[in-house]
Amino acid sequence: MSDTPSPALPKPHAPLHAQPASATELIHHPYQPPTVFAAPTFGVHKASTVLFDSVAAMRDTTWMDKSGYTYGLHGTPTSFLLEERICALEGGLQTLLVPSGLAALALVPMALLKAGDELLMPDNAYGPNKSLAEGELRNWGITHQFYDPMNPDDLAARISDKTRLVWLEAAGSVTLEFPDLPALARICRERGVTTALDNTWGAGIAFNPFDFGDGWGADISAHALTKYPSGGGDVLMGSVTTRDALLHKKLKLAHMRLGLGVGMNDVEMVLRSLPTVHLRYGAADRSARALARWASQQPAFVQVLHPALPGSPGHDHWRRLCAPAQARADAGDDSGAAASLFSVMLDPGCSPAQVDAFCDALRLFRLGYSWGGPISLVVPYHLDEMRSLPTTLTPGHLIRFAVGLERTADLQADLAQALSHALR
Ligand SMILES: *Cc1c(COP(=O)(O)O)cnc(C)c1O
Protein backbone atom coordinates (compact mmCIF):
# COMPACT_ATOMS: atom_id res chain seq x y z
CA MET A 1 0.00 0.00 0.00
CA SER A 2 1.48 3.35 -0.99
CA ASP A 3 0.85 6.54 0.88
CA THR A 4 -0.31 8.44 -2.19
CA PRO A 5 -4.00 9.17 -1.98
CA SER A 6 -6.08 7.61 -4.76
CA PRO A 7 -7.29 10.13 -7.37
CA ALA A 8 -10.66 11.60 -6.45
CA LEU A 9 -13.51 9.84 -8.24
CA PRO A 10 -15.62 12.23 -10.31
CA LYS A 11 -18.74 13.15 -8.40
CA PRO A 12 -21.96 12.07 -9.97
CA HIS A 13 -23.50 14.98 -11.98
CA ALA A 14 -20.32 17.01 -11.76
CA PRO A 15 -21.20 20.63 -12.51
CA LEU A 16 -19.55 22.38 -15.45
CA HIS A 17 -18.60 25.18 -13.12
CA ALA A 18 -17.04 24.98 -9.70
CA GLN A 19 -19.87 27.13 -8.37
CA PRO A 20 -23.60 26.87 -8.97
CA ALA A 21 -24.38 28.72 -12.22
CA SER A 22 -25.50 32.32 -12.25
CA ALA A 23 -28.46 33.47 -14.33
CA THR A 24 -26.10 34.56 -17.08
CA GLU A 25 -24.30 31.23 -17.08
CA LEU A 26 -27.59 29.39 -17.21
CA ILE A 27 -28.89 31.45 -20.13
CA HIS A 28 -25.62 31.04 -22.03
CA HIS A 29 -25.11 27.43 -20.98
CA PRO A 30 -22.66 25.86 -23.44
CA TYR A 31 -23.85 22.26 -23.49
CA GLN A 32 -25.17 20.99 -26.81
CA PRO A 33 -26.58 17.48 -27.01
CA PRO A 34 -25.26 15.28 -29.83
CA THR A 35 -27.15 16.37 -32.93
CA VAL A 36 -27.89 12.86 -34.19
CA PHE A 37 -30.86 11.33 -32.40
CA ALA A 38 -32.60 8.56 -34.28
CA ALA A 39 -36.15 7.74 -33.24
CA PRO A 40 -39.41 7.23 -35.09
CA THR A 41 -40.68 10.37 -33.39
CA PHE A 42 -39.71 13.97 -34.08
CA GLY A 43 -38.30 16.80 -31.98
CA VAL A 44 -40.50 19.70 -30.98
CA HIS A 45 -38.54 22.88 -31.64
CA LYS A 46 -40.07 26.00 -30.17
CA ALA A 47 -38.66 29.46 -30.72
CA SER A 48 -39.53 33.03 -31.36
CA THR A 49 -35.86 34.08 -31.64
CA VAL A 50 -33.56 32.07 -33.87
CA LEU A 51 -29.81 32.59 -33.40
CA PHE A 52 -27.18 33.23 -36.07
CA ASP A 53 -23.44 32.57 -35.87
CA SER A 54 -22.45 35.79 -37.60
CA VAL A 55 -23.86 38.95 -39.10
CA ALA A 56 -23.10 37.46 -42.51
CA ALA A 57 -25.19 34.38 -41.68
CA MET A 58 -27.99 36.63 -40.41
CA ARG A 59 -28.00 38.59 -43.66
CA ASP A 60 -27.74 35.48 -45.83
CA THR A 61 -30.58 33.51 -44.29
CA THR A 62 -33.97 33.93 -45.93
CA TRP A 63 -37.42 32.98 -44.68
CA MET A 64 -38.63 32.59 -48.26
CA ASP A 65 -37.63 28.95 -48.55
CA LYS A 66 -36.74 26.13 -46.23
CA SER A 67 -32.96 26.60 -46.54
CA GLY A 68 -32.66 27.97 -42.99
CA TYR A 69 -34.37 29.54 -40.01
CA THR A 70 -34.85 33.25 -39.35
CA TYR A 71 -37.66 33.73 -36.87
CA GLY A 72 -40.16 31.45 -35.14
CA LEU A 73 -43.07 32.97 -37.02
CA HIS A 74 -41.61 31.59 -40.25
CA GLY A 75 -41.12 28.10 -38.90
CA THR A 76 -38.88 25.74 -36.98
CA PRO A 77 -37.82 22.18 -37.89
CA THR A 78 -41.12 20.98 -36.38
CA SER A 79 -43.39 23.07 -38.58
CA PHE A 80 -41.21 22.43 -41.65
CA LEU A 81 -41.74 18.71 -41.03
CA LEU A 82 -45.52 19.00 -40.80
CA GLU A 83 -45.61 21.24 -43.88
CA GLU A 84 -43.75 18.61 -45.89
CA ARG A 85 -46.02 15.81 -44.64
CA ILE A 86 -49.23 17.73 -45.41
CA CYS A 87 -47.73 18.57 -48.78
CA ALA A 88 -47.15 14.85 -49.40
CA LEU A 89 -50.65 13.95 -48.17
CA GLU A 90 -52.17 16.30 -50.73
CA GLY A 91 -49.72 15.68 -53.57
CA GLY A 92 -48.53 19.30 -53.65
CA LEU A 93 -45.12 20.92 -53.85
CA GLN A 94 -45.34 23.71 -51.23
CA THR A 95 -47.41 24.01 -48.03
CA LEU A 96 -47.97 26.81 -45.53
CA LEU A 97 -49.41 26.24 -42.07
CA VAL A 98 -51.85 28.74 -40.56
CA PRO A 99 -53.63 28.87 -37.19
CA SER A 100 -57.02 27.54 -38.38
CA GLY A 101 -58.87 26.21 -41.38
CA LEU A 102 -60.64 29.53 -41.69
CA ALA A 103 -57.27 31.34 -41.69
CA ALA A 104 -56.29 29.11 -44.64
CA LEU A 105 -59.44 30.16 -46.50
CA ALA A 106 -58.81 33.82 -45.62
CA LEU A 107 -55.14 33.81 -46.63
CA VAL A 108 -55.95 32.95 -50.25
CA PRO A 109 -58.01 36.05 -51.23
CA MET A 110 -55.88 38.29 -49.01
CA ALA A 111 -52.76 37.16 -50.84
CA LEU A 112 -54.17 37.17 -54.36
CA LEU A 113 -56.90 39.82 -54.66
CA LYS A 114 -57.06 43.61 -54.65
CA ALA A 115 -59.81 46.24 -54.79
CA GLY A 116 -61.81 45.87 -58.00
CA ASP A 117 -61.25 42.12 -58.28
CA GLU A 118 -64.10 39.63 -58.05
CA LEU A 119 -64.28 36.29 -56.31
CA LEU A 120 -66.75 33.51 -57.14
CA MET A 121 -67.79 31.00 -54.53
CA PRO A 122 -70.17 28.02 -54.57
CA ASP A 123 -73.50 28.76 -52.93
CA ASN A 124 -72.93 25.78 -50.59
CA ALA A 125 -69.44 26.95 -49.52
CA TYR A 126 -68.33 26.73 -45.90
CA GLY A 127 -70.41 29.43 -44.16
CA PRO A 128 -67.60 31.47 -42.59
CA ASN A 129 -65.87 31.66 -45.99
CA LYS A 130 -69.05 33.28 -47.37
CA SER A 131 -69.09 35.64 -44.38
CA LEU A 132 -65.52 36.74 -45.11
CA ALA A 133 -66.56 37.66 -48.67
CA GLU A 134 -69.60 39.54 -47.37
CA GLY A 135 -67.58 41.31 -44.64
CA GLU A 136 -63.91 42.19 -44.89
CA LEU A 137 -63.44 41.42 -48.59
CA ARG A 138 -66.40 43.61 -49.54
CA ASN A 139 -65.08 46.38 -47.26
CA TRP A 140 -61.76 46.19 -49.07
CA GLY A 141 -63.46 46.64 -52.46
CA ILE A 142 -63.29 42.97 -53.47
CA THR A 143 -66.68 41.87 -54.83
CA HIS A 144 -68.10 38.34 -54.93
CA GLN A 145 -70.86 36.28 -56.46
CA PHE A 146 -72.16 32.89 -55.43
CA TYR A 147 -72.53 30.32 -58.22
CA ASP A 148 -74.62 27.16 -58.44
CA PRO A 149 -72.02 24.43 -57.83
CA MET A 150 -74.18 21.84 -59.59
CA ASN A 151 -74.40 23.87 -62.81
CA PRO A 152 -71.07 24.56 -64.55
CA ASP A 153 -72.89 26.81 -67.06
CA ASP A 154 -73.85 29.07 -64.17
CA LEU A 155 -70.20 29.40 -63.17
CA ALA A 156 -69.16 30.05 -66.77
CA ALA A 157 -71.81 32.79 -67.11
CA ARG A 158 -70.62 34.58 -63.99
CA ILE A 159 -66.94 34.75 -64.88
CA SER A 160 -66.03 38.26 -66.09
CA ASP A 161 -62.90 40.32 -66.70
CA LYS A 162 -62.92 41.14 -62.99
CA THR A 163 -62.95 37.49 -61.84
CA ARG A 164 -59.60 36.60 -60.31
CA LEU A 165 -60.39 33.67 -58.02
CA VAL A 166 -62.93 30.85 -57.95
CA TRP A 167 -63.46 28.74 -54.85
CA LEU A 168 -64.32 25.07 -55.28
CA GLU A 169 -65.62 22.77 -52.57
CA ALA A 170 -66.47 19.06 -52.79
CA ALA A 171 -68.67 17.97 -51.22
CA GLY A 172 -70.45 21.24 -50.40
CA SER A 173 -70.71 22.21 -46.76
CA VAL A 174 -73.66 20.75 -44.82
CA THR A 175 -75.75 19.76 -47.87
CA LEU A 176 -72.95 17.65 -49.36
CA GLU A 177 -73.89 18.00 -53.03
CA PHE A 178 -70.91 16.79 -55.04
CA PRO A 179 -70.07 19.10 -57.96
CA ASP A 180 -68.48 18.19 -61.29
CA LEU A 181 -65.04 19.40 -60.17
CA PRO A 182 -63.23 18.61 -63.47
CA ALA A 183 -65.83 20.64 -65.41
CA LEU A 184 -65.70 23.59 -63.00
CA ALA A 185 -61.89 23.60 -63.01
CA ARG A 186 -61.76 23.36 -66.80
CA ILE A 187 -63.97 26.44 -67.18
CA CYS A 188 -61.71 28.42 -64.86
CA ARG A 189 -58.56 27.25 -66.60
CA GLU A 190 -59.93 28.18 -70.03
CA ARG A 191 -60.77 31.66 -68.72
CA GLY A 192 -57.41 32.05 -66.97
CA VAL A 193 -58.89 32.25 -63.47
CA THR A 194 -57.09 30.83 -60.42
CA THR A 195 -58.96 28.10 -58.54
CA ALA A 196 -58.76 27.37 -54.83
CA LEU A 197 -60.30 24.22 -53.39
CA ASP A 198 -61.51 23.86 -49.81
CA ASN A 199 -60.15 20.32 -49.48
CA THR A 200 -61.23 19.63 -45.90
CA TRP A 201 -63.82 17.01 -46.90
CA GLY A 202 -61.48 15.04 -49.19
CA ALA A 203 -58.51 15.59 -46.83
CA GLY A 204 -56.08 14.53 -49.55
CA ILE A 205 -57.47 11.00 -49.21
CA ALA A 206 -60.74 10.76 -51.15
CA PHE A 207 -59.34 12.41 -54.28
CA ASN A 208 -56.28 14.24 -55.58
CA PRO A 209 -56.82 18.00 -55.25
CA PHE A 210 -54.25 18.69 -57.96
CA ASP A 211 -55.55 16.16 -60.50
CA PHE A 212 -59.28 15.66 -60.95
CA GLY A 213 -58.67 12.74 -63.30
CA ASP A 214 -57.82 14.66 -66.47
CA GLY A 215 -54.35 15.72 -65.36
CA TRP A 216 -55.63 19.04 -64.06
CA GLY A 217 -56.85 20.07 -60.65
CA ALA A 218 -57.11 23.09 -58.40
CA ASP A 219 -54.32 25.65 -58.25
CA ILE A 220 -54.55 25.90 -54.46
CA SER A 221 -55.76 23.44 -51.83
CA ALA A 222 -56.84 24.86 -48.46
CA HIS A 223 -57.38 22.29 -45.71
CA ALA A 224 -58.78 22.56 -42.18
CA LEU A 225 -56.25 20.31 -40.41
CA THR A 226 -58.55 20.81 -37.40
CA LYS A 227 -60.64 17.96 -38.84
CA TYR A 228 -59.10 14.63 -39.89
CA PRO A 229 -55.36 15.38 -39.73
CA SER A 230 -55.75 16.44 -36.09
CA GLY A 231 -58.43 13.87 -35.39
CA GLY A 232 -58.57 14.70 -31.71
CA GLY A 233 -61.00 17.60 -31.64
CA ASP A 234 -58.40 19.46 -29.60
CA VAL A 235 -56.37 21.58 -32.01
CA LEU A 236 -57.11 24.21 -34.66
CA MET A 237 -54.87 24.50 -37.73
CA GLY A 238 -55.05 24.99 -41.46
CA SER A 239 -52.83 24.55 -44.48
CA VAL A 240 -52.51 26.08 -47.93
CA THR A 241 -50.86 23.83 -50.50
CA THR A 242 -49.82 24.60 -54.06
CA ARG A 243 -47.88 23.15 -56.96
CA ASP A 244 -46.90 26.50 -58.44
CA ALA A 245 -43.85 28.33 -57.09
CA LEU A 246 -45.14 31.80 -58.00
CA LEU A 247 -48.52 31.24 -56.37
CA HIS A 248 -46.78 29.85 -53.30
CA LYS A 249 -44.56 32.92 -53.14
CA LYS A 250 -47.55 35.28 -53.15
CA LEU A 251 -49.21 33.25 -50.40
CA LYS A 252 -45.98 33.09 -48.43
CA LEU A 253 -45.50 36.87 -48.59
CA ALA A 254 -49.03 37.48 -47.28
CA HIS A 255 -48.52 34.78 -44.65
CA MET A 256 -45.41 36.59 -43.43
CA ARG A 257 -46.95 40.06 -43.51
CA LEU A 258 -50.04 38.92 -41.65
CA GLY A 259 -48.07 37.00 -39.01
CA LEU A 260 -50.01 33.76 -39.47
CA GLY A 261 -47.49 31.46 -37.78
CA VAL A 262 -48.54 28.42 -35.76
CA GLY A 263 -47.62 27.19 -32.29
CA MET A 264 -45.27 24.21 -32.15
CA ASN A 265 -47.30 22.45 -29.45
CA ASP A 266 -50.20 22.41 -31.91
CA VAL A 267 -47.93 21.26 -34.72
CA GLU A 268 -46.75 18.43 -32.50
CA MET A 269 -50.34 17.29 -31.96
CA VAL A 270 -51.05 17.15 -35.68
CA LEU A 271 -47.74 15.39 -36.40
CA ARG A 272 -48.64 12.80 -33.79
CA SER A 273 -52.08 12.16 -35.32
CA LEU A 274 -51.09 12.21 -38.96
CA PRO A 275 -49.79 8.61 -39.22
CA THR A 276 -53.32 7.33 -38.47
CA VAL A 277 -55.23 9.73 -40.71
CA HIS A 278 -56.00 7.16 -43.43
CA LEU A 279 -57.13 4.56 -40.90
CA ARG A 280 -59.40 7.01 -39.09
CA TYR A 281 -60.78 8.46 -42.32
CA GLY A 282 -61.52 4.97 -43.62
CA ALA A 283 -63.11 3.70 -40.43
CA ALA A 284 -65.33 6.75 -40.05
CA ASP A 285 -66.24 6.59 -43.76
CA ARG A 286 -67.45 2.97 -43.45
CA SER A 287 -69.48 3.83 -40.36
CA ALA A 288 -71.03 6.97 -41.87
CA ARG A 289 -72.02 5.13 -45.04
CA ALA A 290 -73.69 2.35 -43.07
CA LEU A 291 -75.62 4.92 -41.06
CA ALA A 292 -76.55 6.94 -44.14
CA ARG A 293 -77.87 3.77 -45.82
CA TRP A 294 -79.88 2.95 -42.70
CA ALA A 295 -81.17 6.55 -42.52
CA SER A 296 -82.36 6.35 -46.11
CA GLN A 297 -84.74 3.56 -45.05
CA GLN A 298 -86.36 5.66 -42.31
CA PRO A 299 -89.62 7.24 -43.50
CA ALA A 300 -89.05 10.29 -41.23
CA PHE A 301 -86.02 11.26 -43.33
CA VAL A 302 -87.39 12.43 -46.67
CA GLN A 303 -83.88 12.84 -48.11
CA VAL A 304 -80.44 11.58 -47.07
CA LEU A 305 -77.45 13.51 -48.38
CA HIS A 306 -74.19 11.56 -48.70
CA PRO A 307 -72.30 11.66 -52.01
CA ALA A 308 -71.62 7.91 -51.98
CA LEU A 309 -75.34 7.18 -51.72
CA PRO A 310 -76.95 6.58 -55.14
CA GLY A 311 -79.52 9.33 -55.68
CA SER A 312 -77.70 11.87 -53.51
CA PRO A 313 -77.02 15.06 -55.53
CA GLY A 314 -73.82 14.68 -57.50
CA HIS A 315 -73.38 10.98 -56.69
CA ASP A 316 -72.10 10.30 -60.22
CA HIS A 317 -69.53 13.10 -59.90
CA TRP A 318 -68.35 11.61 -56.59
CA ARG A 319 -68.17 8.13 -58.14
CA ARG A 320 -65.95 9.33 -60.99
CA LEU A 321 -63.66 11.60 -58.94
CA CYS A 322 -63.21 9.24 -56.00
CA ALA A 323 -63.09 6.01 -58.05
CA PRO A 324 -59.36 5.40 -57.40
CA ALA A 325 -59.80 5.80 -53.63
CA GLN A 326 -62.92 3.64 -53.70
CA ALA A 327 -61.12 0.96 -55.71
CA ARG A 328 -58.35 0.89 -53.08
CA ALA A 329 -60.96 0.60 -50.33
CA ASP A 330 -62.74 -2.20 -52.22
CA ALA A 331 -59.41 -4.01 -52.55
CA GLY A 332 -59.04 -4.07 -48.78
CA ASP A 333 -57.12 -0.86 -48.17
CA ASP A 334 -58.05 0.50 -44.74
CA SER A 335 -58.47 4.01 -46.11
CA GLY A 336 -61.69 5.62 -47.32
CA ALA A 337 -63.18 7.53 -50.21
CA ALA A 338 -65.63 9.90 -48.48
CA ALA A 339 -65.63 12.00 -45.33
CA SER A 340 -67.83 10.70 -42.52
CA LEU A 341 -70.57 13.29 -42.90
CA PHE A 342 -74.18 12.91 -43.92
CA SER A 343 -77.20 15.13 -43.68
CA VAL A 344 -80.89 14.39 -43.63
CA MET A 345 -84.05 16.28 -44.42
CA LEU A 346 -86.40 15.50 -41.61
CA ASP A 347 -90.06 15.31 -42.68
CA PRO A 348 -91.29 18.89 -43.28
CA GLY A 349 -94.46 17.86 -41.44
CA CYS A 350 -92.43 17.80 -38.22
CA SER A 351 -92.59 20.91 -36.08
CA PRO A 352 -89.43 22.90 -35.29
CA ALA A 353 -89.90 21.70 -31.70
CA GLN A 354 -89.76 18.08 -32.91
CA VAL A 355 -86.51 18.79 -34.77
CA ASP A 356 -84.98 20.19 -31.60
CA ALA A 357 -86.41 17.30 -29.56
CA PHE A 358 -84.80 14.80 -31.95
CA CYS A 359 -81.37 16.45 -31.68
CA ASP A 360 -81.69 16.87 -27.91
CA ALA A 361 -82.68 13.20 -27.50
CA LEU A 362 -79.48 11.95 -29.14
CA ARG A 363 -77.04 10.70 -26.52
CA LEU A 364 -73.94 9.63 -28.46
CA PHE A 365 -74.26 12.23 -31.21
CA ARG A 366 -73.42 15.38 -29.25
CA LEU A 367 -74.43 18.90 -30.24
CA GLY A 368 -71.38 20.72 -31.52
CA TYR A 369 -69.58 22.17 -34.54
CA SER A 370 -66.58 20.80 -36.38
CA TRP A 371 -65.87 17.13 -37.16
CA GLY A 372 -63.11 14.63 -37.81
CA GLY A 373 -62.59 13.74 -34.16
CA PRO A 374 -63.51 10.60 -32.20
CA ILE A 375 -66.93 11.89 -31.11
CA SER A 376 -70.03 11.94 -33.31
CA LEU A 377 -71.76 15.29 -33.65
CA VAL A 378 -75.07 16.69 -34.83
CA VAL A 379 -76.15 20.19 -35.88
CA PRO A 380 -79.61 21.32 -37.09
CA TYR A 381 -79.49 24.02 -39.79
CA HIS A 382 -81.92 26.40 -41.51
CA LEU A 383 -81.23 25.93 -45.22
CA ASP A 384 -83.02 29.14 -46.22
CA GLU A 385 -80.56 31.20 -44.15
CA MET A 386 -77.58 29.55 -45.84
CA ARG A 387 -78.39 29.95 -49.51
CA SER A 388 -78.70 32.79 -52.01
CA LEU A 389 -79.68 30.61 -55.01
CA PRO A 390 -82.52 28.09 -55.39
CA THR A 391 -81.68 24.44 -54.64
CA THR A 392 -83.25 21.20 -55.84
CA LEU A 393 -83.02 19.59 -52.40
CA THR A 394 -86.15 17.94 -51.02
CA PRO A 395 -87.83 20.42 -48.65
CA GLY A 396 -87.50 19.48 -44.99
CA HIS A 397 -85.62 20.23 -41.80
CA LEU A 398 -81.89 19.99 -42.47
CA ILE A 399 -79.77 18.11 -39.91
CA ARG A 400 -76.04 17.36 -40.36
CA PHE A 401 -74.37 14.37 -38.73
CA ALA A 402 -70.61 14.00 -38.35
CA VAL A 403 -69.73 10.40 -37.59
CA GLY A 404 -66.87 9.70 -35.21
CA LEU A 405 -65.26 6.48 -34.11
CA GLU A 406 -67.89 4.97 -31.81
CA ARG A 407 -69.34 1.53 -32.69
CA THR A 408 -71.63 1.90 -35.69
CA ALA A 409 -74.35 -0.25 -34.10
CA ASP A 410 -74.43 2.01 -31.04
CA LEU A 411 -74.75 5.11 -33.22
CA GLN A 412 -77.57 3.52 -35.21
CA ALA A 413 -79.41 2.63 -32.01
CA ASP A 414 -78.94 6.20 -30.83
CA LEU A 415 -80.51 7.59 -34.01
CA ALA A 416 -83.38 5.12 -33.73
CA GLN A 417 -84.17 5.92 -30.10
CA ALA A 418 -84.04 9.68 -30.75
CA LEU A 419 -86.37 9.32 -33.74
CA SER A 420 -88.93 7.35 -31.79
CA HIS A 421 -88.61 9.75 -28.85
CA ALA A 422 -89.13 12.90 -30.96
CA LEU A 423 -91.79 11.57 -33.32
CA ARG A 424 -93.95 9.63 -30.90
C1 LIG B 1 -64.07 23.28 -40.32
C2 LIG B 1 -63.95 23.75 -41.72
C3 LIG B 1 -63.19 24.87 -42.04
C4 LIG B 1 -62.53 25.74 -41.00
O1 LIG B 1 -61.68 25.10 -40.14
P1 LIG B 1 -61.37 25.72 -38.68
O2 LIG B 1 -60.08 25.15 -38.33
O3 LIG B 1 -62.50 25.31 -37.80
O4 LIG B 1 -61.30 27.22 -38.85
C5 LIG B 1 -63.08 25.21 -43.37
N1 LIG B 1 -63.71 24.51 -44.33
C6 LIG B 1 -64.46 23.44 -44.07
C7 LIG B 1 -65.12 22.71 -45.17
C8 LIG B 1 -64.62 23.03 -42.74
O5 LIG B 1 -65.39 21.97 -42.49
PDBQT file of the ligand as one rigid body, heavy atoms in Angstrom, charges set to zero:
ROOT
HETATM    1  C1  LIG A 501     -64.067  23.279 -40.317  1.00  0.00    +0.000 C 
HETATM    2  C2  LIG A 501     -63.950  23.750 -41.719  1.00  0.00    +0.000 A 
HETATM    3  C3  LIG A 501     -63.185  24.869 -42.041  1.00  0.00    +0.000 A 
HETATM    4  C4  LIG A 501     -62.535  25.738 -40.999  1.00  0.00    +0.000 C 
HETATM    5  O1  LIG A 501     -61.683  25.099 -40.136  1.00  0.00    +0.000 OA
HETATM    6  P1  LIG A 501     -61.373  25.722 -38.680  1.00  0.00    +0.000 P 
HETATM    7  O2  LIG A 501     -60.075  25.146 -38.329  1.00  0.00    +0.000 OA
HETATM    8  O3  LIG A 501     -62.502  25.307 -37.805  1.00  0.00    +0.000 OA
HETATM    9  O4  LIG A 501     -61.303  27.219 -38.848  1.00  0.00    +0.000 OA
HETATM   10  C5  LIG A 501     -63.082  25.206 -43.367  1.00  0.00    +0.000 A 
HETATM   11  N1  LIG A 501     -63.707  24.509 -44.332  1.00  0.00    +0.000 NA
HETATM   12  C6  LIG A 501     -64.462  23.440 -44.065  1.00  0.00    +0.000 A 
HETATM   13  C7  LIG A 501     -65.123  22.712 -45.168  1.00  0.00    +0.000 C 
HETATM   14  C8  LIG A 501     -64.619  23.030 -42.745  1.00  0.00    +0.000 A 
HETATM   15  O5  LIG A 501     -65.388  21.975 -42.489  1.00  0.00    +0.000 OA
ENDROOT
TORSDOF 0
